[in-house]
Amino acid sequence: MSARTGQVLGLTIAATGLAHFAAPAAFESVTRMAFADDVRNWTYRNGATELAIGLAIAARPTRKAGAAGLAVYAGWLAKRVLSRR
């Protein structure tokens, strides 16, 4: 991944994380699929996680750790959604 691609990807993920705080209602239907209880709290938690992962990916020294975090986070979310079906 080029430095520029990493920065753009990371900042996009971070912006999505921030959006969880700016407009939490926009994420509640998606959040509900994985976390039926306390949806607003989980919306904020997911936003904070995405913000942290995005910033890690955006910075070259932490890019690999951020990418690993993204893979683990995506897998965990997928497991949550699938376990609720």
Secondary structure as UniProt FT lines:
FT   HELIX           3..22
FT   HELIX           25..34
FT   HELIX           39..58
FT   HELIX           60..62
FT   HELIX           63..83
//
